[in-house]
């Protein structure tokens, strides 16, 4: 399973805005692009969904850019992920059992539902403020802090490679108007 780059980059965009302006100062996307190594065009696409979800607001003008709609402690990671990619759904039958003829007798569907719920629970239990203190968050979650350090033995396994798409986290787009 892999969380899509769109979700990861949406979080990267939001955290950069938290660090460099938050609710107080507009942050230009050009500056975000330079700091995050993401293209300006892609950041514009991401910011559209984040604005529609009322997580960001745009400020026009010479000193314009993007600001958070509310405090980092009030923006859940799950909200950012959903604004970027839609609803998290490991297997389509989790949300729409009617699409699978085996759903009512599937031995593994309960596992998929459980995994999906746990992922949603974790994403919705954390805020952008929580992500700003990764060491505390790692300790609280029981994660070895060395996992957070990039090693000298090659690329980061979380972002490296574009192997087969098999096993990727499947995401269904959900209309933001329905939110």
C-alpha positions as CSV (number, residue, x, y, z in Angstrom):
1,X,0.0,0.0,0.0
2,X,1.1,3.5,-0.7
3,X,-0.4,6.8,0.1
4,X,-0.6,8.8,-3.2
5,X,1.9,11.6,-3.9
6,X,-1.0,14.0,-4.1
7,X,-1.8,13.3,-0.5
8,X,1.8,13.5,0.6
9,X,2.4,16.7,-1.3
10,X,-0.8,18.3,0.0
11,X,0.5,17.7,3.5
12,X,3.9,19.1,2.5
13,X,2.2,22.2,1.2
14,X,0.2,22.7,4.4
15,X,3.1,22.2,6.7
16,X,5.2,24.7,4.8
17,X,2.4,27.3,5.1
18,X,2.3,26.5,8.9
19,X,6.0,27.0,9.2
20,X,6.2,30.2,7.2
21,X,3.0,32.1,7.8
22,X,0.2,30.1,9.2
23,X,-2.9,32.2,9.9
24,X,-1.0,35.4,10.1
25,X,1.0,36.0,6.9
26,X,0.2,34.9,3.3
27,X,2.8,32.5,1.9
28,X,3.4,32.7,-1.9
29,X,3.3,29.4,-3.7
30,X,6.5,30.3,-5.5
31,X,8.3,30.3,-2.1
32,X,6.6,27.0,-1.2
33,X,7.7,25.5,-4.5
34,X,11.3,26.5,-3.9
35,X,11.4,25.1,-0.4
36,X,9.5,21.9,-1.0
37,X,10.9,21.0,-4.5
38,X,7.4,20.8,-5.9
39,X,6.3,22.5,-9.1
40,X,4.4,25.8,-8.8
41,X,1.7,24.4,-11.2
42,X,1.2,21.3,-9.0
43,X,0.9,23.3,-5.9
44,X,-1.7,25.5,-7.6
45,X,-3.7,22.3,-8.3
46,X,-3.4,21.1,-4.7
47,X,-4.3,24.5,-3.3
48,X,-7.6,24.5,-5.2
49,X,-8.8,21.4,-3.4
50,X,-7.5,22.7,-0.1
51,X,-9.3,26.1,-0.6
52,X,-12.6,24.3,-1.5
53,X,-12.3,22.3,1.7
54,X,-11.9,25.6,3.6
55,X,-8.4,24.7,4.9
56,X,-6.6,27.4,3.0
57,X,-7.6,30.9,1.8
58,X,-6.0,32.9,-0.9
59,X,-4.9,36.5,-0.4
60,X,-4.5,38.5,-3.6
61,X,-2.0,41.3,-4.2
62,X,1.6,42.0,-4.2
63,X,2.2,40.4,-0.8
64,X,-0.4,37.7,-1.4
65,X,-0.3,34.0,-1.1
66,X,-2.1,31.4,1.0
67,X,-2.9,31.3,4.7
68,X,-4.5,28.7,6.9
69,X,-8.3,29.2,7.4
70,X,-7.8,28.1,11.1
71,X,-5.1,27.2,13.6
72,X,-2.9,24.2,12.8
73,X,-4.2,22.5,15.9
74,X,-7.7,22.7,14.3
75,X,-6.8,21.2,11.0
76,X,-6.8,17.4,11.0
77,X,-4.4,15.4,8.8
78,X,-7.4,13.5,7.5
79,X,-9.0,16.7,6.3
80,X,-5.9,17.5,4.3
81,X,-5.7,14.0,2.8
82,X,-9.4,14.0,1.9
83,X,-9.1,17.5,0.3
84,X,-6.2,16.3,-1.8
85,X,-7.3,12.9,-2.9
86,X,-10.8,12.2,-1.7
87,X,-11.9,9.5,0.7
88,X,-9.4,6.9,1.8
89,X,-10.6,3.5,0.6
90,X,-8.3,0.4,0.5
91,X,-10.7,-1.7,-1.5
92,X,-13.7,-0.4,-3.3
93,X,-16.1,-2.9,-1.7
94,X,-15.4,-1.3,1.7
95,X,-17.5,1.8,0.8
96,X,-19.7,0.2,-1.9
97,X,-20.3,-3.5,-1.2
98,X,-22.9,-3.6,-4.0
99,X,-20.1,-3.5,-6.6
100,X,-18.8,-6.9,-5.5
101,X,-21.0,-10.0,-5.9
102,X,-18.9,-11.7,-3.1
103,X,-19.1,-8.8,-0.5
104,X,-21.8,-10.6,1.6
105,X,-19.7,-13.8,1.9
106,X,-16.2,-12.5,1.6
107,X,-13.9,-13.8,4.3
108,X,-11.5,-10.9,3.9
109,X,-13.8,-7.9,3.6
110,X,-14.0,-7.5,7.3
111,X,-10.2,-7.2,7.3
112,X,-10.3,-4.5,4.6
113,X,-13.0,-2.6,6.6
114,X,-10.9,-2.8,9.8
115,X,-7.7,-1.6,8.1
116,X,-9.6,1.2,6.4
117,X,-11.1,2.4,9.7
118,X,-7.7,2.3,11.5
119,X,-6.1,4.4,8.7
120,X,-9.0,6.9,9.0
121,X,-8.7,6.9,12.8
122,X,-5.0,7.7,12.7
123,X,-5.3,10.4,10.0
124,X,-8.2,12.0,11.9
125,X,-6.5,11.8,15.3
126,X,-3.6,14.0,14.2
127,X,-3.4,17.7,13.4
128,X,-1.0,19.8,11.5
129,X,0.3,21.0,14.9
130,X,1.0,17.4,15.9
131,X,3.1,16.9,12.7
132,X,5.3,20.0,13.5
133,X,6.8,18.0,16.4
134,X,7.8,14.8,14.8
135,X,10.1,13.5,17.6
136,X,7.3,13.9,20.2
137,X,4.8,12.3,17.8
138,X,7.2,9.4,17.1
139,X,7.7,8.8,20.8
140,X,4.0,9.0,21.5
141,X,3.3,6.5,18.6
142,X,6.0,4.1,19.7
143,X,8.1,4.7,16.6
144,X,11.9,4.3,16.6
145,X,13.2,7.9,16.0
146,X,15.9,6.4,13.7
147,X,13.1,5.5,11.2
148,X,12.6,9.2,10.8
149,X,16.2,9.8,9.7
150,X,17.1,9.3,6.1
151,X,19.9,6.8,5.8
152,X,23.1,7.0,3.8
153,X,22.3,3.7,2.1
154,X,20.2,5.1,-0.7
155,X,16.9,6.7,-1.4
156,X,14.1,7.1,1.1
157,X,12.0,4.0,0.8
158,X,8.8,6.1,1.3
159,X,9.4,8.1,-1.8
160,X,11.7,6.1,-3.9
161,X,10.8,4.0,-6.9
162,X,7.8,3.9,-9.1
163,X,7.3,0.1,-9.2
164,X,4.2,-1.7,-10.1
165,X,0.9,-0.1,-9.2
166,X,-0.3,-3.3,-7.6
167,X,-1.1,-2.9,-4.0
168,X,-1.4,0.8,-4.0
169,X,-3.9,2.5,-1.7
170,X,-7.0,2.9,-3.8
171,X,-8.7,6.2,-3.5
172,X,-12.1,7.2,-4.7
173,X,-12.7,10.9,-5.5
174,X,-15.6,12.3,-3.6
175,X,-17.3,15.4,-4.7
176,X,-16.4,18.2,-2.4
177,X,-19.8,19.7,-2.8
178,X,-21.2,16.7,-0.9
179,X,-19.0,17.5,2.1
